């Protein structure tokens, strides 16, 4: 299974959702005498993509004309780099996706085979610059006569086409690859890669083959069919799944699989025939006579390497190595800010980024890592990650906010974390103060007032002495005694809940924790109460 991914490198040249045919250059409309011009910023962005995937940049690449006749290609040819592309080879490291229940042989929905590695690699065939085509619309609501309408707004925009080798074996692997591709392109700034805006589109080549007697692949691939212009990760997975079933059904009934180009109907989750598959001679490639060779020297590449931001995979490994975070925590921090949001939902509807920009905002790759490192500076890293990921992000989400529009800075959240660490506020008190502030309407959310309120709370709770902070201090002993008495009362007054917990229903613990917070008027430490209940009734604390 292989993919052809097209990502627009100069999105400013093609305004999304603008009135059709209002952003059209003479060459896009094939006006007589109009000649193509290479856009230097697009070359720079394409080179960033090449470096992100460790591709071998060609010192001298050339342009070709690919001829075919279709309504979205007014001049009858497309400028591309078929034979001497911008770069060859390269690799994308992709986090291995969970095996679906149907394929995991009873290991559970999220199970992985024991011999599976954490990542798999997708090799790249080549990376090339290409001219985008116009957009064809076949919507009968737009044209009741049933014709095809053409919008030239995006025609002529620079694309980077990334061609993979057949290294993916399932719809899940293809979907994971596209997400990894999006993440890397966003982090280096090569493209926003929003699939809903056409900034990233995928063509997928699918083939199936019979297994050998031992149940393993024979190495002989079947006839491949290409599914064109998929614009969503879920659509990619669904189109591949549909095509696999279609081809297996043909082979099972002793029918051949004809090589063809197909489209995907998202409503029926099925592919449909567009045309028979062309081969290279059908396109009548020829060197472009108007565009000269593109020469890239080593000094240019060195300058780009120096300015390259940290790649997602490097950031994940560094967070684990330097801060002792778990792989999941590091992955969430890296993903924060990757995807543009509309309101409270991700624009692509594709999962992953979460916590990126708010409505009308661009993605801000690296936001989560920067926020965390600012918060963790001078503090326990795991405590900082806990407050950010498990407390603050949850409060922001409930208030329809994102980290990009956080009303507080890392320093503000850090002040709360420090107060809890110094035992001047309980964790519950700090979370209540934080939650009440974030839940305020935007017009009433005054950061200076929050800081003043925190200062007042700290002034009313002076820092404890070293004896009070010690494990054997009287205050510590009194707190432990109060906690034990509170839990004694809870256990004695809630026999039904105690019985359910001892029977293995650990979720009921939260009911007793809630009752403890009522009785203590929010003064008790909710986590310690829960841990003590679990210790007594289940024989352990929450991990």
C-alpha positions as CSV (number, residue, x, y, z in Angstrom):
1,X,0.0,0.0,0.0
2,X,1.5,3.4,-0.9
3,X,0.3,6.9,-0.8
4,X,0.8,10.1,-2.8
5,X,0.4,13.1,-0.5
6,X,0.0,16.6,-1.9
7,X,0.5,19.5,0.5
8,X,0.2,23.1,-0.5
9,X,3.4,25.0,0.4
10,X,2.0,28.5,-0.2
11,X,-1.5,28.6,1.2
12,X,-1.7,32.4,0.8
13,X,-1.9,32.0,-2.9
14,X,-5.2,30.1,-2.8
15,X,-7.8,31.5,-0.4
16,X,-10.0,28.8,1.0
17,X,-13.7,29.1,0.4
18,X,-13.4,32.4,-1.4
19,X,-15.9,33.2,-4.1
20,X,-15.1,31.0,-7.1
21,X,-12.7,32.4,-9.8
22,X,-11.9,35.6,-7.9
23,X,-8.2,34.8,-7.3
24,X,-7.0,33.9,-10.8
25,X,-3.6,34.7,-12.3
26,X,-3.2,34.8,-16.2
27,X,-1.2,31.6,-16.3
28,X,-3.9,29.8,-14.1
29,X,-6.5,30.6,-16.8
30,X,-4.1,29.7,-19.6
31,X,-4.4,33.1,-21.2
32,X,-2.3,33.5,-24.4
33,X,1.3,34.5,-23.7
34,X,1.1,33.7,-19.9
35,X,4.2,31.9,-18.7
36,X,4.9,30.0,-15.4
37,X,7.1,31.5,-12.7
38,X,8.7,29.5,-9.9
39,X,7.7,31.0,-6.5
40,X,10.9,31.1,-4.3
41,X,9.1,30.9,-0.9
42,X,7.5,27.7,-2.1
43,X,10.9,26.2,-2.8
44,X,12.1,27.1,0.7
45,X,9.0,25.4,2.3
46,X,9.5,22.3,0.1
47,X,13.1,22.1,1.2
48,X,12.0,22.2,4.8
49,X,9.8,19.2,4.1
50,X,12.7,17.4,2.5
51,X,14.9,18.0,5.5
52,X,12.1,17.0,8.0
53,X,12.1,13.5,6.4
54,X,15.9,13.2,5.9
55,X,15.4,13.1,2.1
56,X,18.4,13.3,-0.3
57,X,18.0,16.8,-1.9
58,X,18.9,16.9,-5.6
59,X,21.5,19.7,-6.2
60,X,19.9,20.2,-9.7
61,X,16.2,19.3,-10.3
62,X,14.2,20.0,-13.4
63,X,10.5,20.4,-14.4
64,X,8.3,18.3,-16.7
65,X,5.0,18.8,-18.3
66,X,2.4,16.0,-17.6
67,X,-0.3,16.1,-20.3
68,X,-3.8,15.1,-19.8
69,X,-7.2,16.6,-20.6
70,X,-9.6,17.3,-17.7
71,X,-11.8,20.3,-16.9
72,X,-9.6,21.3,-13.9
73,X,-6.5,21.7,-16.1
74,X,-7.1,24.5,-18.5
75,X,-3.8,24.4,-20.3
76,X,-3.9,20.7,-20.9
77,X,-0.7,19.9,-18.9
78,X,0.5,20.1,-15.4
79,X,4.0,21.3,-14.4
80,X,5.6,18.7,-12.2
81,X,9.0,16.9,-11.5
82,X,8.5,13.3,-12.6
83,X,12.0,12.4,-13.7
84,X,14.5,14.7,-11.8
85,X,12.6,15.6,-8.6
86,X,13.6,18.0,-5.8
87,X,14.6,15.1,-3.5
88,X,14.7,11.3,-3.4
89,X,14.4,8.7,-0.6
90,X,13.8,9.8,2.9
91,X,11.8,8.2,5.7
92,X,8.8,8.9,8.0
93,X,8.9,7.3,11.5
94,X,5.3,6.5,12.4
95,X,3.9,5.5,15.8
96,X,2.5,2.1,15.4
97,X,-1.3,2.1,15.7
98,X,-3.3,-0.3,17.9
99,X,-4.5,-3.5,16.2
100,X,-8.3,-3.4,15.9
101,X,-10.2,-6.2,17.7
102,X,-10.9,-8.0,14.5
103,X,-7.2,-8.3,13.7
104,X,-5.8,-8.8,17.3
105,X,-7.0,-12.4,17.7
106,X,-8.6,-11.8,21.1
107,X,-6.0,-9.5,22.5
108,X,-8.4,-6.6,23.0
109,X,-9.2,-3.5,21.1
110,X,-6.0,-1.7,22.0
111,X,-3.8,-4.7,22.0
112,X,-0.5,-4.9,20.2
113,X,1.2,-8.1,19.1
114,X,4.0,-8.9,21.4
115,X,6.7,-8.6,18.7
116,X,5.4,-5.3,17.4
117,X,7.8,-2.3,17.7
118,X,6.7,1.1,18.9
119,X,7.3,2.6,15.5
120,X,7.3,1.5,11.9
121,X,9.0,3.3,9.0
122,X,7.6,4.4,5.7
123,X,10.2,5.0,3.0
124,X,9.7,7.8,0.6
125,X,10.2,7.4,-3.2
126,X,10.6,11.0,-3.9
127,X,9.5,14.6,-3.0
128,X,8.7,16.9,-5.9
129,X,7.3,20.3,-6.6
130,X,4.1,20.5,-8.6
131,X,1.5,22.8,-9.9
132,X,-2.0,22.5,-8.3
133,X,-5.0,22.1,-10.5
134,X,-8.3,23.9,-10.4
135,X,-11.2,22.5,-8.4
136,X,-14.0,20.6,-10.2
137,X,-17.5,20.5,-8.7
138,X,-20.1,18.0,-9.7
139,X,-22.8,19.1,-7.3
140,X,-26.3,19.1,-8.8
141,X,-27.3,21.7,-6.3
142,X,-24.8,24.1,-7.8
143,X,-25.6,23.2,-11.4
144,X,-29.0,21.5,-11.9
145,X,-28.1,20.8,-15.5
146,X,-25.6,18.2,-14.2
147,X,-22.5,19.9,-15.6
148,X,-19.1,20.3,-14.1
149,X,-18.2,23.7,-12.5
150,X,-14.6,24.7,-12.4
151,X,-13.0,27.0,-9.8
152,X,-9.6,28.3,-10.7
153,X,-8.8,29.9,-7.3
154,X,-6.3,27.3,-6.3
155,X,-4.9,26.6,-9.8
156,X,-1.2,27.2,-10.1
157,X,-0.5,27.1,-6.4
158,X,2.7,25.4,-5.5
159,X,2.4,21.8,-4.1
160,X,4.8,19.4,-2.6
161,X,4.0,15.9,-3.7
162,X,5.4,13.2,-1.4
163,X,5.4,9.7,-2.9
164,X,5.8,6.8,-0.6
165,X,6.9,3.2,-1.2
166,X,4.5,0.3,-0.5
167,X,5.4,0.0,3.2
168,X,1.9,0.2,4.7
169,X,-0.1,-3.0,5.3
170,X,-3.4,-1.8,6.7
171,X,-5.9,1.2,6.8
172,X,-4.7,1.9,10.4
173,X,-1.1,2.2,9.3
174,X,-2.0,4.5,6.4
175,X,-4.0,6.7,8.8
176,X,-1.2,6.8,11.3
177,X,1.3,7.7,8.5
178,X,-0.8,10.7,7.4
179,X,-1.1,11.9,11.0
180,X,2.7,11.7,11.4
181,X,3.2,13.5,8.1
182,X,0.8,16.3,9.2
183,X,2.6,16.6,12.5
184,X,6.1,17.0,10.9
185,X,4.9,19.4,8.2
186,X,3.3,21.6,10.8
187,X,6.3,21.6,13.1
188,X,8.8,22.7,10.5
189,X,6.3,25.2,9.0
190,X,6.2,23.6,5.6
191,X,2.4,23.6,5.5
192,X,-0.6,24.0,7.9
193,X,-1.7,20.6,6.4
194,X,-5.4,21.1,7.2
195,X,-7.2,18.5,5.1
196,X,-10.5,20.2,5.3
197,X,-9.0,23.2,3.5
198,X,-7.3,21.1,0.8
199,X,-3.9,21.9,2.2
200,X,-3.2,18.2,2.4
201,X,-4.7,15.7,0.0
202,X,-3.9,12.0,-0.5
203,X,-4.1,9.6,-3.3
204,X,-3.9,6.0,-2.1
205,X,-2.8,2.9,-4.1
206,X,-4.3,-0.3,-2.8
207,X,-3.6,-3.9,-3.8
208,X,-4.3,-7.2,-2.2
209,X,-2.6,-10.6,-2.7
210,X,-3.2,-14.1,-1.7
211,X,-1.4,-15.5,1.4
212,X,0.8,-18.5,1.2
213,X,0.0,-21.9,2.8
214,X,1.7,-20.7,6.0
215,X,-0.5,-17.7,6.2
216,X,2.3,-15.3,5.3
217,X,2.5,-12.9,2.4
218,X,4.0,-14.4,-0.7
219,X,5.7,-11.2,-1.9
220,X,3.6,-11.1,-5.0
221,X,1.4,-8.0,-5.0
222,X,-1.9,-7.9,-6.8
223,X,-3.1,-5.3,-9.3
224,X,-3.2,-1.8,-7.6
225,X,-6.0,0.6,-7.9
226,X,-5.6,4.3,-7.0
227,X,-8.2,6.2,-4.9
228,X,-7.9,9.9,-5.6
229,X,-8.1,13.1,-3.5
230,X,-9.0,11.9,-0.1
231,X,-9.2,14.8,2.3
232,X,-9.5,13.3,5.8
233,X,-7.8,10.7,7.9
234,X,-11.0,8.8,8.6
235,X,-11.8,8.9,4.8
236,X,-8.4,7.5,4.0
237,X,-8.9,4.6,6.3
238,X,-12.5,4.0,5.1
239,X,-11.6,4.2,1.5
240,X,-8.7,1.6,1.9
241,X,-11.0,-0.7,3.9
242,X,-13.7,-0.5,1.2
243,X,-11.2,-1.1,-1.6
244,X,-9.7,-4.1,0.2
245,X,-13.1,-5.7,0.5
246,X,-13.9,-4.9,-3.1
247,X,-10.7,-6.4,-4.5
248,X,-11.0,-9.5,-2.3
249,X,-14.6,-10.1,-3.5
250,X,-13.5,-9.9,-7.1
251,X,-10.6,-12.4,-6.6
252,X,-12.8,-14.7,-4.5
253,X,-15.2,-15.0,-7.4
254,X,-12.3,-15.7,-9.9
255,X,-12.6,-12.2,-11.5
256,X,-9.5,-10.1,-12.2
257,X,-8.9,-6.7,-10.6
258,X,-8.6,-4.2,-13.4
259,X,-6.2,-1.4,-12.9
260,X,-8.2,1.8,-12.5
261,X,-8.4,5.2,-10.9
262,X,-11.3,5.5,-8.4
263,X,-13.1,8.1,-6.2
264,X,-14.5,7.7,-2.7
265,X,-18.1,8.3,-1.7
266,X,-18.0,9.3,2.0
267,X,-21.8,8.8,2.3
268,X,-21.7,5.1,1.3
269,X,-18.1,4.5,2.4
270,X,-17.4,2.9,-0.9
271,X,-15.1,3.6,-3.9
272,X,-16.4,4.1,-7.4
273,X,-14.8,3.9,-10.9
274,X,-13.5,7.2,-12.4
275,X,-11.3,6.0,-15.3
276,X,-8.9,3.3,-16.4
277,X,-5.5,3.8,-14.9
278,X,-3.0,5.7,-17.1
279,X,0.6,4.8,-17.3
280,X,3.6,7.2,-17.8
281,X,3.5,7.0,-21.6
282,X,-0.2,8.0,-21.5
283,X,0.8,11.3,-19.9
284,X,3.3,12.2,-22.7
285,X,5.9,13.7,-20.2
286,X,8.2,16.2,-21.7
287,X,10.8,18.7,-20.2
288,X,9.1,22.0,-19.5
289,X,10.6,24.5,-22.0
290,X,9.8,27.6,-19.9
291,X,11.2,26.7,-16.4
292,X,14.9,26.3,-16.0
293,X,16.7,23.9,-13.6
294,X,16.3,24.5,-9.9
295,X,19.8,24.6,-8.3
296,X,20.1,24.1,-4.5
297,X,23.6,24.5,-2.9
298,X,24.8,23.0,0.3
299,X,25.0,26.5,2.0
300,X,21.3,26.9,1.5
301,X,20.6,23.5,3.1
302,X,22.9,24.2,6.0
303,X,21.1,27.5,6.7
304,X,17.7,25.8,6.7
305,X,19.0,23.0,9.0
306,X,20.2,25.6,11.5
307,X,16.7,27.2,11.6
308,X,14.8,24.0,11.7
309,X,12.5,23.7,14.8
310,X,12.5,20.5,16.8
311,X,10.7,17.7,15.1
312,X,7.8,15.9,16.9
313,X,9.7,12.6,17.3
314,X,12.8,14.3,18.6
315,X,10.6,16.3,21.1
316,X,8.9,13.2,22.4
317,X,12.1,11.4,23.0
318,X,13.7,14.4,24.7
319,X,10.8,14.9,27.0
320,X,11.0,11.3,28.1
321,X,14.8,11.5,28.5
322,X,15.2,14.9,30.2
323,X,12.0,15.0,32.3
324,X,11.3,11.4,33.0
325,X,7.8,11.7,31.4
326,X,5.9,8.7,30.1
327,X,5.6,8.2,26.4
328,X,1.9,9.0,26.4
329,X,2.4,12.2,28.4
330,X,5.2,13.3,26.0
331,X,3.0,12.5,23.0
332,X,0.1,14.6,24.3
333,X,2.4,17.6,25.0
334,X,3.9,17.4,21.5
335,X,0.5,17.1,19.9
336,X,-0.9,20.1,21.7
337,X,-1.2,23.1,19.4
338,X,-0.6,21.1,16.2
339,X,-4.1,21.5,14.8
340,X,-6.3,24.5,14.1
341,X,-9.6,24.4,15.9
342,X,-13.0,25.8,15.1
343,X,-14.8,26.5,18.4
344,X,-14.3,23.5,20.6
345,X,-13.8,20.9,17.9
346,X,-10.8,20.1,15.7
347,X,-11.3,21.5,12.2
348,X,-10.0,18.4,10.5
349,X,-12.1,16.2,12.8
350,X,-9.1,13.9,12.8
351,X,-8.0,13.7,16.4
352,X,-4.4,14.3,17.4
353,X,-3.7,17.9,17.9
354,X,-6.2,19.0,20.6
355,X,-5.6,22.2,22.5
356,X,-4.4,24.1,19.5
357,X,-5.7,27.4,18.3
358,X,-9.2,28.6,19.0
359,X,-11.9,29.6,16.6
360,X,-10.3,31.3,13.6
361,X,-6.8,30.7,14.9
362,X,-3.9,29.0,13.1
363,X,-2.2,25.9,14.6
364,X,0.8,26.6,16.9
365,X,3.1,23.6,16.8
366,X,5.3,23.2,19.8
367,X,2.9,25.1,22.1
368,X,2.4,22.3,24.5
369,X,6.2,21.6,24.9
370,X,7.0,25.3,25.4
371,X,4.2,25.6,28.0
372,X,5.3,22.5,29.9
373,X,8.9,23.5,30.0
374,X,8.1,26.9,31.3
375,X,5.9,25.4,33.9
376,X,8.4,22.7,34.9
377,X,11.4,25.1,35.2
378,X,12.5,24.9,38.9
379,X,9.7,22.4,39.7
380,X,9.2,18.7,39.8
381,X,8.6,17.8,36.1
382,X,6.0,15.1,36.7
383,X,4.0,17.3,39.1
384,X,4.1,20.0,36.4
385,X,2.9,17.6,33.7
386,X,0.1,16.4,36.0
387,X,-1.2,19.9,36.7
388,X,-1.1,20.8,33.0
389,X,-2.4,17.7,31.4
390,X,-4.8,16.4,34.0
391,X,-6.1,19.5,35.6
392,X,-5.6,22.7,33.6
393,X,-6.4,21.3,30.1
394,X,-9.6,19.7,31.5
395,X,-10.7,23.0,32.9
396,X,-9.9,24.8,29.7
397,X,-11.9,22.3,27.7
398,X,-15.0,22.6,29.9
399,X,-14.8,26.4,29.4
400,X,-14.5,25.9,25.6
401,X,-10.9,27.3,25.7
402,X,-7.6,26.0,24.4
403,X,-4.1,26.2,25.5
404,X,-3.4,28.8,22.8
405,X,-6.1,31.0,24.4
406,X,-5.2,30.3,28.0
407,X,-6.1,33.1,30.3
408,X,-3.2,32.3,32.6
409,X,0.5,32.0,31.8
410,X,2.8,29.1,32.9
411,X,4.0,31.4,35.7
412,X,0.5,31.9,37.0
413,X,-0.2,28.1,37.1
414,X,3.3,27.6,38.5
415,X,2.4,29.9,41.5
416,X,-0.5,27.6,42.3
417,X,1.7,24.5,42.0
418,X,4.3,26.1,44.3
419,X,1.6,26.9,46.9
420,X,0.5,23.3,47.0
421,X,4.1,22.0,47.2
422,X,4.7,24.4,50.1
423,X,1.5,23.1,51.8
424,X,0.1,26.6,51.9
425,X,-2.9,25.4,49.9
426,X,-4.3,21.9,49.6
427,X,-4.6,20.5,46.1
428,X,-8.4,20.7,46.3
429,X,-8.2,24.4,47.3
430,X,-5.9,25.2,44.4
431,X,-8.0,23.3,41.9
432,X,-11.2,25.1,43.1
433,X,-9.5,28.5,42.8
434,X,-8.3,27.6,39.3
435,X,-11.6,26.2,38.2
436,X,-13.7,29.1,39.4
437,X,-11.4,31.5,37.5
438,X,-11.4,29.6,34.2
439,X,-15.2,29.2,34.4
440,X,-15.8,32.9,34.5
441,X,-17.2,34.7,31.4
442,X,-14.4,36.1,29.3
443,X,-15.4,39.7,30.3
444,X,-14.9,38.9,34.0
445,X,-11.8,36.9,33.7
446,X,-9.2,39.3,35.1
447,X,-5.8,37.8,35.5
448,X,-4.6,40.5,37.9
449,X,-7.6,39.8,40.1
450,X,-6.7,36.1,40.1
451,X,-3.2,36.9,41.1
452,X,-4.4,39.2,43.9
453,X,-6.8,36.6,45.2
454,X,-4.0,34.0,45.3
455,X,-1.8,36.4,47.2
456,X,-4.6,37.0,49.7
457,X,-5.1,33.3,50.2
458,X,-1.3,32.8,50.8
459,X,-1.1,35.7,53.2
460,X,-3.9,34.2,55.2
461,X,-2.0,30.9,55.3
462,X,1.6,31.6,56.3
463,X,4.3,29.2,55.3
464,X,4.7,26.4,57.8
465,X,7.9,26.1,59.8
466,X,10.4,23.3,59.1
467,X,9.1,21.4,62.1
468,X,5.5,21.6,60.7
469,X,6.7,20.5,57.3
470,X,8.7,17.5,58.8
471,X,7.2,14.1,58.6
472,X,7.1,14.0,62.5
473,X,5.8,17.5,63.0
474,X,2.8,18.1,65.1
475,X,0.8,19.6,62.2
476,X,1.6,16.6,60.1
477,X,0.4,14.3,62.8
478,X,-2.7,16.3,63.4
479,X,-3.5,16.3,59.6
480,X,-3.0,12.5,59.5
481,X,-5.2,12.0,62.5
482,X,-7.9,14.2,61.0
483,X,-7.7,12.3,57.7
484,X,-8.0,9.0,59.5
485,X,-11.0,10.2,61.5
486,X,-12.7,11.5,58.4
487,X,-12.3,8.2,56.6
488,X,-13.4,6.3,59.7
489,X,-16.7,8.3,59.7
490,X,-17.2,7.7,56.0
491,X,-16.6,4.0,56.2
492,X,-19.0,3.7,59.2
493,X,-21.8,5.8,57.7
494,X,-21.8,4.3,54.2
495,X,-21.9,0.5,54.5
496,X,-23.5,-0.1,51.1
497,X,-20.8,1.9,49.3
498,X,-18.1,0.1,51.4
499,X,-19.5,-3.3,50.3
500,X,-19.5,-2.3,46.7
501,X,-15.9,-1.1,46.9
502,X,-14.8,-4.3,48.6
503,X,-16.6,-6.3,45.9
504,X,-14.3,-4.6,43.3
505,X,-16.4,-1.6,42.2
506,X,-13.5,1.0,42.6
507,X,-15.6,3.7,40.9
508,X,-17.7,4.1,44.1
509,X,-14.6,5.5,45.8
510,X,-15.4,8.8,44.2
511,X,-18.8,9.0,45.9
512,X,-17.1,8.8,49.3
513,X,-14.5,11.3,48.2
514,X,-17.3,13.7,47.3
515,X,-18.9,13.2,50.7
516,X,-15.5,13.9,52.3
517,X,-15.2,17.2,50.5
518,X,-18.7,18.2,51.7
519,X,-17.9,17.4,55.3
520,X,-14.6,19.2,55.3
521,X,-16.0,22.1,53.3
522,X,-13.4,21.6,50.6
523,X,-10.4,21.6,53.0
524,X,-9.5,17.9,52.7
525,X,-7.0,16.7,50.0
526,X,-9.2,14.7,47.7
527,X,-6.4,12.5,46.4
528,X,-5.2,11.6,49.9
529,X,-8.8,10.8,50.9
530,X,-9.2,8.5,47.9
531,X,-5.9,6.9,48.5
532,X,-6.7,6.2,52.1
533,X,-10.1,4.7,51.2
534,X,-8.5,2.5,48.6
535,X,-5.7,1.4,51.0
536,X,-8.2,0.4,53.6
537,X,-10.8,-1.3,51.4
538,X,-8.8,-2.5,48.4
539,X,-5.4,-2.8,49.8
540,X,-3.7,-0.2,47.6
541,X,-3.5,3.4,46.4
542,X,-4.4,4.7,42.9
543,X,-1.5,4.5,40.6
